[in-house]
Amino acid sequence: MPWKVSSVMDVRVEFVEKWMKDEVSFGELCRRFGVSRKTGYKILKRFREGGTAALENWSCRPHRSPNRTPAAVESKIVEIRARHNSWGPKKIRYVFESEGLEGPAPSTIAAVLKRRGLVRPTARRRAKGVPSESLIEPRRPNDVWCIDFKGWFRTGNGLRCDPLTVLDSWSRFLVCCHGLFDGTKTEQVREVFERLFDEYGLPGAILSDNGSPWASTSAGGLTKLSVWWIKLGIMPYRIFPGRPQENGRLERFHRTLKAETARPAAMTAALQQTRFDEFRCEYNELRPHETLGQVPPGRLYEKSVREYRREAWGFDYPSHMVERRVYSTGQINWGDRLYHISGALSGETIGLEEDEFSPRARIYLGDYVVGVLDFVTGRVNPAARSVGLMRVGKSCCEEVGSGGKDGLIERVSVLPMSLE
């Protein structure tokens, strides 16, 4: 036999029915139902005034709420959110302040967005261990550019799009968001960087992952593109494999880029690039950045003082080094033997610094340490990770104008670089 379930409404109706039968006194009736006489009179009063329907629970909502967000403010919050559907409470509050208005607290804005159904609940992620400091910590604009390809996707007409993004690490200024629709070969990527260098000047260093076309598995992780950067006085740095958090600023940016421009993708390549350009303009000039104190990146970024010159650097090695020109096969001649260095260095002049105590020599391309050549095995081994893999070169310091201890090149020279 199932249990009999009674709601509060059923008990109140039964109370009224028992009272109408007048079989027991009112006090005894209240004792049987476990209520006070005051509550019993209240139930009867509500029944006389509104019948059985009046016995339902009444709303506890106050008749007036002086602290409630004004309707005009709530409407403006919804309007801002409609224009920028990925902006959170802090960015929306910045819009109020930029217009000279007294905006509500971020918690109030969050409550309005939730009440209007404008936010989706997300699953909480477990915190992961993150290094206390990044691979390279910039101190001014153009110290470090972070580069990567956002994951490819297809446009509405089926064309593959590989967005190339370049972010200034210090100011978070989006230097480039360019969709490549003909592949990610070195030639296409170099054309993009030539336009960027013409417009914004040269950065001091470029931070990337270990993918193509800026990294390889050859000696020093070099490619034709990274060799070109070194010859321009730009030092390539790469995160350690499997540690995307070392380029976390760009990784987090890609999540925003995907939400704003690729969900869903545009129909054609031209329309997709238009989306990238519009997003870049909004990101740099309008969108407040929390890390920058809710200031758009465009207010902090300045072009580099290092102008791009089409001719590459010529390297002058110290007198104690031996210079060798790399053949088209990637080999050099040492004594009566050929040693393979890297195909990316074909046609370049490298410097070798011999070790006095072992048959080895450290290989340099300008100020960049390519690796250590073992004359016995004929292999090029990575340089030790415990020491810096770059030295300060006069040409770079003179160009940057920062030869002291606070200079960019000297500062980053003691940081490790991935050579895998």
VENZICOR-V366874 format. One record per pair of residues at least 12 apart in sequence whose ideal C-beta (glycine too) atoms are under 10 Angstrom apart, sorted by sequence separation. I is the first residue (numbers start at 1). J is the second residue. If there is no record, write none. Layout:
((I | J) (I | J))
This chain:
((43 | 55) (46 | 58) (77 | 89) (80 | 92) (83 | 95) (92 | 104) (93 | 105) (134 | 146) (150 | 162) (151 | 163) (164 | 176) (165 | 177) (166 | 178) (180 | 192) (213 | 225) (214 | 226) (226 | 238) (239 | 251) (261 | 273) (284 | 296) (285 | 297) (286 | 298) (322 | 334) (329 | 341) (330 | 342) (331 | 343) (351 | 363) (352 | 364) (360 | 372) (361 | 373) (370 | 382) (371 | 383) (372 | 384) (396 | 408) (397 | 409) (27 | 40) (30 | 43) (79 | 92) (80 | 93) (93 | 106) (96 | 109) (149 | 162) (150 | 163) (163 | 176) (164 | 177) (165 | 178) (178 | 191) (193 | 206) (208 | 221) (212 | 225) (213 | 226) (223 | 236) (261 | 274) (262 | 275) (283 | 296) (284 | 297) (285 | 298) (327 | 340) (330 | 343) (332 | 345) (339 | 352) (350 | 363) (351 | 364) (360 | 373) (361 | 374) (369 | 382) (370 | 383) (396 | 409) (397 | 410) (15 | 29) (18 | 32) (19 | 33) (26 | 40) (78 | 92) (80 | 94) (89 | 103) (92 | 106) (149 | 163) (150 | 164) (163 | 177) (164 | 178) (178 | 192) (222 | 236) (261 | 275) (262 | 276) (282 | 296) (283 | 297) (284 | 298) (285 | 299) (326 | 340) (327 | 341) (329 | 343) (330 | 344) (331 | 345) (350 | 364) (351 | 365) (358 | 372) (359 | 373) (360 | 374) (361 | 375) (369 | 383) (395 | 409) (396 | 410) (15 | 30) (18 | 33) (26 | 41) (77 | 92) (80 | 95) (89 | 104) (91 | 106) (93 | 108) (148 | 163) (149 | 164) (150 | 165) (163 | 178) (164 | 179) (214 | 229) (221 | 236) (260 | 275) (261 | 276) (283 | 298) (284 | 299) (324 | 339) (326 | 341) (328 | 343) (330 | 345) (331 | 346) (350 | 365) (351 | 366) (359 | 374) (360 | 375) (369 | 384) (392 | 407) (76 | 92) (77 | 93) (79 | 95) (80 | 96) (89 | 105) (90 | 106) (93 | 109) (148 | 164) (149 | 165) (162 | 178) (163 | 179) (164 | 180) (176 | 192) (220 | 236) (260 | 276) (261 | 277) (326 | 342) (327 | 343) (330 | 346) (349 | 365) (350 | 366) (353 | 369) (358 | 374) (359 | 375) (360 | 376) (393 | 409) (15 | 32) (89 | 106) (92 | 109) (147 | 164) (148 | 165) (162 | 179) (163 | 180) (176 | 193) (178 | 195) (208 | 225) (221 | 238) (261 | 278) (281 | 298) (284 | 301) (324 | 341) (326 | 343) (329 | 346) (330 | 347) (332 | 349) (348 | 365) (349 | 366) (355 | 372) (358 | 375) (359 | 376) (360 | 377) (363 | 380) (392 | 409) (396 | 413) (15 | 33) (26 | 44) (77 | 95) (88 | 106) (89 | 107) (91 | 109) (92 | 110) (147 | 165) (148 | 166) (161 | 179) (162 | 180) (175 | 193) (178 | 196) (208 | 226) (257 | 275) (260 | 278) (261 | 279) (326 | 344) (327 | 345) (328 | 346) (332 | 350) (334 | 352) (345 | 363) (348 | 366) (350 | 368) (352 | 370) (355 | 373) (358 | 376) (359 | 377) (369 | 387) (371 | 389) (391 | 409) (392 | 410) (14 | 33) (76 | 95) (77 | 96) (89 | 108) (90 | 109) (146 | 165) (147 | 166) (148 | 167) (160 | 179) (161 | 180) (162 | 181) (176 | 195) (206 | 225) (257 | 276) (260 | 279) (261 | 280) (326 | 345) (327 | 346) (328 | 347) (351 | 370) (353 | 372) (354 | 373) (355 | 374) (361 | 380) (369 | 388) (370 | 389) (390 | 409) (391 | 410) (392 | 411) (15 | 35) (76 | 96) (89 | 109) (90 | 110) (92 | 112) (146 | 166) (147 | 167) (159 | 179) (160 | 180) (161 | 181) (162 | 182) (164 | 184) (176 | 196) (206 | 226) (325 | 345) (326 | 346) (327 | 347) (332 | 352) (345 | 365) (350 | 370) (352 | 372) (355 | 375) (363 | 383) (369 | 389) (390 | 410) (392 | 412) (393 | 413) (12 | 33) (19 | 40) (88 | 109) (89 | 110) (92 | 113) (145 | 166) (146 | 167) (160 | 181) (162 | 183) (175 | 196) (193 | 214) (215 | 236) (325 | 346) (326 | 347) (342 | 363) (344 | 365) (352 | 373) (354 | 375) (360 | 381) (362 | 383) (368 | 389) (369 | 390) (392 | 413) (11 | 33) (87 | 109) (88 | 110) (89 | 111) (145 | 167) (146 | 168) (159 | 181) (160 | 182) (162 | 184) (214 | 236) (257 | 279) (260 | 282) (325 | 347) (326 | 348) (339 | 361) (341 | 363) (367 | 389) (368 | 390) (369 | 391) (388 | 410) (390 | 412) (391 | 413) (11 | 34) (12 | 35) (73 | 96) (76 | 99) (80 | 103) (89 | 112) (144 | 167) (145 | 168) (146 | 169) (159 | 182) (160 | 183) (176 | 199) (189 | 212) (190 | 213) (206 | 229) (215 | 238) (256 | 279) (257 | 280) (260 | 283) (325 | 348) (326 | 349) (342 | 365) (350 | 373) (367 | 390) (368 | 391) (390 | 413) (11 | 35) (15 | 39) (16 | 40) (19 | 43) (20 | 44) (89 | 113) (144 | 168) (145 | 169) (155 | 179) (160 | 184) (164 | 188) (175 | 199) (176 | 200) (189 | 213) (205 | 229) (214 | 238) (215 | 239) (324 | 348) (325 | 349) (326 | 350) (339 | 363) (341 | 365) (366 | 390) (367 | 391) (388 | 412) (389 | 413) (390 | 414) (15 | 40) (19 | 44) (76 | 101) (88 | 113) (143 | 168) (144 | 169) (145 | 170) (164 | 189) (175 | 200) (188 | 213) (189 | 214) (324 | 349) (325 | 350) (345 | 370) (366 | 391) (367 | 392) (368 | 393) (388 | 413) (389 | 414) (390 | 415) (77 | 103) (87 | 113) (142 | 168) (143 | 169) (144 | 170) (146 | 172) (153 | 179) (155 | 181) (162 | 188) (166 | 192) (186 | 212) (187 | 213) (203 | 229) (215 | 241) (257 | 283) (323 | 349) (324 | 350) (344 | 370) (364 | 390) (367 | 393) (388 | 414) (389 | 415) (16 | 43) (20 | 47) (76 | 103) (77 | 104) (141 | 168) (142 | 169) (143 | 170) (150 | 177) (152 | 179) (162 | 189) (166 | 193) (173 | 200) (184 | 211) (185 | 212) (186 | 213) (202 | 229) (211 | 238) (256 | 283) (260 | 287) (323 | 350) (324 | 351) (334 | 361) (364 | 391) (366 | 393) (367 | 394) (387 | 414) (388 | 415) (389 | 416) (390 | 417) (15 | 43) (16 | 44) (19 | 47) (73 | 101) (76 | 104) (81 | 109) (140 | 168) (141 | 169) (142 | 170) (143 | 171) (145 | 173) (147 | 175) (152 | 180) (164 | 192) (175 | 203) (184 | 212) (185 | 213) (186 | 214) (206 | 234) (207 | 235) (208 | 236) (210 | 238) (322 | 350) (323 | 351) (324 | 352) (342 | 370) (367 | 395) (388 | 416) (389 | 417) (15 | 44) (73 | 102) (80 | 109) (141 | 170) (142 | 171) (146 | 175) (147 | 176) (150 | 179) (164 | 193) (184 | 213) (203 | 232) (204 | 233) (205 | 234) (206 | 235) (207 | 236) (208 | 237) (209 | 238) (210 | 239) (321 | 350) (322 | 351) (323 | 352) (341 | 370) (342 | 371) (364 | 393) (366 | 395) (367 | 396) (387 | 416) (388 | 417) (389 | 418) (13 | 43) (16 | 46) (73 | 103) (74 | 104) (89 | 119) (138 | 168) (140 | 170) (141 | 171) (145 | 175) (166 | 196) (183 | 213) (202 | 232) (203 | 233) (204 | 234) (205 | 235) (206 | 236) (207 | 237) (208 | 238) (209 | 239) (210 | 240) (253 | 283) (321 | 351) (322 | 352) (341 | 371) (366 | 396) (367 | 397) (386 | 416) (389 | 419) (12 | 43) (16 | 47) (73 | 104) (77 | 108) (81 | 112) (88 | 119) (138 | 169) (139 | 170) (140 | 171) (142 | 173) (145 | 176) (149 | 180) (202 | 233) (203 | 234) (204 | 235) (205 | 236) (206 | 237) (207 | 238) (208 | 239) (209 | 240) (210 | 241) (256 | 287) (320 | 351) (321 | 352) (322 | 353) (332 | 363) (385 | 416) (11 | 43) (12 | 44) (15 | 47) (16 | 48) (77 | 109) (81 | 113) (137 | 169) (138 | 170) (141 | 173) (152 | 184) (164 | 196) (168 | 200) (193 | 225) (197 | 229) (202 | 234) (203 | 235) (205 | 237) (206 | 238) (207 | 239) (209 | 241) (210 | 242) (317 | 349) (321 | 353) (322 | 354) (341 | 373) (384 | 416) (385 | 417) (77 | 110) (85 | 118) (136 | 169) (137 | 170) (138 | 171) (142 | 175) (209 | 242) (315 | 348) (317 | 350) (318 | 351) (320 | 353) (321 | 354) (340 | 373) (383 | 416) (385 | 418) (12 | 46) (13 | 47) (70 | 104) (74 | 108) (77 | 111) (78 | 112) (135 | 169) (166 | 200) (169 | 203) (189 | 223) (190 | 224) (194 | 228) (209 | 243) (315 | 349) (317 | 351) (320 | 354) (339 | 373) (383 | 417) (385 | 419) (12 | 47) (16 | 51) (69 | 104) (73 | 108) (74 | 109) (77 | 112) (78 | 113) (81 | 116) (134 | 169) (149 | 184) (168 | 203) (190 | 225) (193 | 228) (197 | 232) (209 | 244) (314 | 349) (315 | 350) (316 | 351) (317 | 352) (318 | 353) (339 | 374) (382 | 417) (384 | 419) (16 | 52) (69 | 105) (73 | 109) (76 | 112) (77 | 113) (82 | 118) (169 | 205) (189 | 225) (193 | 229) (312 | 348) (315 | 351) (317 | 353) (339 | 375) (382 | 418) (383 | 419) (74 | 111) (75 | 112) (81 | 118) (166 | 203) (169 | 206) (186 | 223) (187 | 224) (197 | 234) (209 | 246) (324 | 361) (382 | 419) (74 | 112) (78 | 116) (81 | 119) (169 | 207) (186 | 224) (187 | 225) (190 | 228) (209 | 247) (337 | 375) (340 | 378) (342 | 380) (381 | 419) (382 | 420) (13 | 52) (16 | 55) (69 | 108) (73 | 112) (74 | 113) (77 | 116) (186 | 225) (190 | 229) (193 | 232) (207 | 246) (208 | 247) (322 | 361) (324 | 363) (326 | 365) (334 | 373) (339 | 378) (340 | 379) (341 | 380) (380 | 419) (12 | 52) (15 | 55) (68 | 108) (69 | 109) (78 | 118) (149 | 189) (166 | 206) (167 | 207) (185 | 225) (186 | 226) (207 | 247) (321 | 361) (335 | 375) (338 | 378) (339 | 379) (340 | 380) (67 | 108) (74 | 115) (77 | 118) (193 | 234) (209 | 250) (321 | 362) (323 | 364) (332 | 373) (334 | 375) (337 | 378) (339 | 380) (12 | 54) (13 | 55) (69 | 111) (74 | 116) (147 | 189) (186 | 228) (207 | 249) (208 | 250) (209 | 251) (249 | 291) (321 | 363) (367 | 409) (9 | 52) (12 | 55) (69 | 112) (207 | 250) (321 | 364) (9 | 53) (11 | 55) (12 | 56) (334 | 378) (369 | 413) (10 | 55) (12 | 57) (9 | 55) (69 | 115) (147 | 193) (318 | 364) (367 | 413) (8 | 55) (9 | 56) (317 | 364) (8 | 56) (9 | 57) (145 | 193) (369 | 417) (371 | 419) (8 | 57) (147 | 196) (315 | 364) (317 | 366) (368 | 417) (370 | 419) (315 | 365) (316 | 366) (369 | 419) (145 | 196) (315 | 366) (314 | 366) (315 | 367) (313 | 366) (315 | 368) (312 | 366) (313 | 367) (145 | 200) (147 | 203) (145 | 202) (146 | 203) (142 | 200) (145 | 203) (141 | 200) (142 | 201) (144 | 203) (145 | 204) (146 | 205) (147 | 206) (148 | 207) (149 | 208) (141 | 201) (142 | 202) (143 | 203) (144 | 204) (145 | 205) (146 | 206) (147 | 207) (148 | 208) (149 | 209) (142 | 203) (143 | 204) (144 | 205) (145 | 206) (146 | 207) (147 | 208) (148 | 209) (141 | 203) (142 | 204) (143 | 205) (144 | 206) (145 | 207) (146 | 208) (147 | 209) (149 | 211) (142 | 205) (144 | 207) (145 | 208) (146 | 209) (148 | 211) (149 | 212) (140 | 204) (149 | 213) (138 | 203) (149 | 214) (138 | 204) (148 | 214) (138 | 205) (147 | 214) (136 | 204) (136 | 205) (138 | 207) (135 | 205) (136 | 206) (136 | 207) (135 | 207) (234 | 306) (134 | 207) (233 | 306) (232 | 306) (177 | 253) (232 | 308) (233 | 309) (317 | 393) (172 | 249) (232 | 309) (316 | 393) (169 | 247) (172 | 250) (232 | 310) (315 | 393) (316 | 394) (170 | 249) (174 | 253) (232 | 311) (233 | 312) (234 | 313) (316 | 395) (167 | 247) (169 | 249) (177 | 257) (231 | 311) (232 | 312) (233 | 313) (313 | 393) (315 | 395) (168 | 249) (169 | 250) (172 | 253) (231 | 312) (232 | 313) (314 | 395) (167 | 249) (179 | 261) (230 | 312) (231 | 313) (313 | 395) (167 | 250) (174 | 257) (179 | 262) (229 | 312) (230 | 313) (231 | 314) (313 | 396) (166 | 250) (177 | 261) (228 | 312) (231 | 315) (165 | 250) (227 | 312) (230 | 315) (167 | 253) (313 | 399) (167 | 254) (179 | 266) (181 | 268) (182 | 269) (165 | 253) (181 | 269) (145 | 234) (147 | 236) (165 | 254) (180 | 269) (181 | 270) (179 | 269) (306 | 396) (309 | 399) (144 | 235) (146 | 237) (148 | 239) (163 | 254) (179 | 270) (181 | 272) (165 | 257) (181 | 273) (307 | 399) (144 | 237) (146 | 239) (179 | 272) (306 | 399) (163 | 257) (179 | 273) (305 | 399) (306 | 400) (163 | 258) (178 | 273) (305 | 400) (306 | 401) (148 | 244) (177 | 273) (179 | 275) (304 | 400) (305 | 401) (179 | 276) (163 | 261) (177 | 275) (178 | 276) (179 | 277) (136 | 235) (148 | 247) (163 | 262) (177 | 276) (178 | 277) (146 | 246) (147 | 247) (150 | 250) (161 | 261) (176 | 276) (177 | 277) (204 | 304) (136 | 237) (146 | 247) (150 | 251) (161 | 262) (200 | 301) (201 | 302) (203 | 304) (135 | 237) (146 | 248) (148 | 250) (174 | 276) (177 | 279) (178 | 280) (200 | 302) (201 | 303) (202 | 304) (204 | 306) (135 | 238) (146 | 249) (147 | 250) (148 | 251) (150 | 253) (151 | 254) (177 | 280) (200 | 303) (201 | 304) (202 | 305) (203 | 306) (135 | 239) (146 | 250) (150 | 254) (161 | 265) (176 | 280) (199 | 303) (200 | 304) (201 | 305) (202 | 306) (134 | 239) (135 | 240) (144 | 249) (145 | 250) (146 | 251) (148 | 253) (149 | 254) (150 | 255) (153 | 258) (161 | 266) (174 | 279) (175 | 280) (201 | 306) (202 | 307) (148 | 254) (159 | 265) (174 | 280) (177 | 283) (200 | 306) (201 | 307) (202 | 308) (146 | 253) (150 | 257) (151 | 258) (155 | 262) (173 | 280) (174 | 281) (197 | 304) (201 | 308) (202 | 309) (135 | 243) (150 | 258) (153 | 261) (154 | 262) (156 | 264) (157 | 265) (159 | 267) (161 | 269) (174 | 282) (200 | 308) (131 | 240) (153 | 262) (155 | 264) (156 | 265) (157 | 266) (159 | 268) (160 | 269) (163 | 272) (174 | 283) (175 | 284) (197 | 306) (198 | 307) (199 | 308) (135 | 245) (136 | 246) (152 | 262) (153 | 263) (155 | 265) (156 | 266) (157 | 267) (159 | 269) (163 | 273) (173 | 283) (174 | 284) (197 | 307) (198 | 308) (134 | 245) (135 | 246) (136 | 247) (150 | 261) (151 | 262) (153 | 264) (154 | 265) (155 | 266) (156 | 267) (157 | 268) (161 | 272) (165 | 276) (172 | 283) (173 | 284) (197 | 308) (219 | 330) (131 | 243) (134 | 246) (135 | 247) (150 | 262) (153 | 265) (155 | 267) (156 | 268) (157 | 269) (161 | 273) (164 | 276) (172 | 284) (196 | 308) (197 | 309) (198 | 310) (218 | 330) (130 | 243) (133 | 246) (134 | 247) (155 | 268) (159 | 272) (163 | 276) (171 | 284) (174 | 287) (195 | 308) (197 | 310) (131 | 245) (134 | 248) (155 | 269) (157 | 271) (194 | 308) (130 | 245) (131 | 246) (134 | 249) (155 | 270) (156 | 271) (161 | 276) (165 | 280) (172 | 287) (193 | 308) (227 | 342) (129 | 245) (130 | 246) (155 | 271) (156 | 272) (167 | 283) (168 | 284) (173 | 289) (194 | 310) (228 | 344) (128 | 245) (131 | 248) (155 | 272) (172 | 289) (227 | 344) (231 | 348) (130 | 248) (154 | 272) (171 | 289) (226 | 344) (227 | 345) (230 | 348) (153 | 272) (172 | 291) (222 | 341) (223 | 342) (224 | 343) (225 | 344) (227 | 346) (172 | 292) (222 | 342) (223 | 343) (224 | 344) (227 | 347) (171 | 292) (219 | 340) (220 | 341) (221 | 342) (222 | 343) (223 | 344) (224 | 345) (227 | 348) (170 | 292) (175 | 297) (218 | 340) (219 | 341) (220 | 342) (222 | 344) (224 | 346) (172 | 295) (173 | 296) (174 | 297) (218 | 341) (219 | 342) (221 | 344) (222 | 345) (171 | 295) (172 | 296) (173 | 297) (174 | 298) (218 | 342) (219 | 343) (220 | 344) (171 | 296) (172 | 297) (173 | 298) (218 | 343) (219 | 344) (220 | 345) (171 | 297) (172 | 298) (173 | 299) (175 | 301) (216 | 342) (218 | 344) (219 | 345) (222 | 348) (170 | 297) (171 | 298) (173 | 300) (174 | 301) (216 | 343) (218 | 345) (171 | 299) (172 | 300) (173 | 301) (216 | 344) (168 | 297) (171 | 300) (172 | 301) (173 | 302) (167 | 297) (170 | 300) (171 | 301) (170 | 301) (171 | 302) (235 | 366) (168 | 300) (235 | 367) (236 | 368) (168 | 301) (233 | 366) (235 | 368) (168 | 302) (231 | 365) (233 | 367) (230 | 365) (231 | 366) (168 | 304) (230 | 366) (230 | 367) (231 | 368) (227 | 365) (230 | 368) (226 | 365) (227 | 366) (229 | 368) (230 | 370) (227 | 368) (226 | 368) (220 | 363) (222 | 365) (227 | 370) (219 | 363) (220 | 364) (220 | 365) (240 | 385) (219 | 365) (222 | 368) (220 | 368) (222 | 370) (220 | 369) (221 | 370) (222 | 371) (220 | 370) (221 | 371) (219 | 370) (220 | 371) (218 | 370) (219 | 371) (237 | 389) (218 | 371) (219 | 372) (237 | 390) (219 | 373) (235 | 389) (236 | 390) (235 | 390) (141 | 297) (186 | 344) (235 | 393) (141 | 300) (142 | 301) (145 | 304) (140 | 300) (141 | 301) (142 | 302) (219 | 379) (220 | 380) (230 | 390) (233 | 393) (141 | 302) (142 | 303) (143 | 304) (219 | 380) (221 | 382) (235 | 396) (140 | 302) (141 | 303) (142 | 304) (218 | 380) (219 | 381) (220 | 382) (233 | 395) (234 | 396) (141 | 304) (142 | 305) (219 | 382) (220 | 383) (233 | 396) (140 | 304) (142 | 306) (233 | 397) (233 | 398) (230 | 396) (233 | 399) (232 | 399) (233 | 400) (86 | 255) (220 | 389) (86 | 256) (246 | 418) (86 | 259) (235 | 408) (85 | 259) (86 | 260) (235 | 409) (85 | 260) (237 | 412) (243 | 418) (84 | 260) (233 | 409) (240 | 416) (235 | 412) (240 | 417) (241 | 418) (235 | 413) (237 | 415) (239 | 417) (240 | 418) (237 | 416) (238 | 417) (239 | 418) (241 | 420) (237 | 417) (238 | 418) (240 | 420) (236 | 417) (237 | 418) (238 | 419) (235 | 417) (238 | 420) (205 | 390) (98 | 286) (98 | 288) (95 | 286) (97 | 288) (94 | 286) (204 | 396) (94 | 287) (95 | 288) (94 | 288) (91 | 286) (93 | 288) (94 | 289) (204 | 399) (91 | 287) (92 | 288) (94 | 290) (98 | 294) (204 | 400) (221 | 417) (91 | 288) (97 | 294) (202 | 399) (220 | 417) (221 | 418) (222 | 419) (84 | 282) (90 | 288) (91 | 289) (98 | 296) (202 | 400) (204 | 402) (221 | 419) (83 | 282) (87 | 286) (91 | 290) (94 | 293) (95 | 294) (220 | 419) (221 | 420) (87 | 287) (90 | 290) (94 | 294) (219 | 419) (86 | 287) (87 | 288) (93 | 294) (94 | 295) (218 | 419) (84 | 286) (88 | 290) (94 | 296) (217 | 419) (83 | 286) (84 | 287) (91 | 294) (204 | 407) (205 | 408) (215 | 418) (217 | 420) (90 | 294) (204 | 408) (205 | 409) (215 | 419) (203 | 408) (204 | 409) (207 | 412) (215 | 420) (205 | 411) (204 | 411) (205 | 412) (204 | 412) (210 | 418) (209 | 418) (210 | 419) (205 | 415) (208 | 418) (210 | 420) (143 | 400) (142 | 400) (143 | 402) (140 | 402) (139 | 402) (144 | 408) (143 | 408) (142 | 408) (139 | 406) (139 | 407) (140 | 408) (143 | 411) (144 | 412) (139 | 408) (143 | 412) (138 | 408) (136 | 408) (139 | 411) (138 | 411) (137 | 411) (138 | 412) (136 | 411) (137 | 412) (136 | 412) (135 | 412) (137 | 415) (136 | 415) (135 | 415) (134 | 415) (135 | 416) (136 | 417) (133 | 415) (135 | 417) (135 | 418))
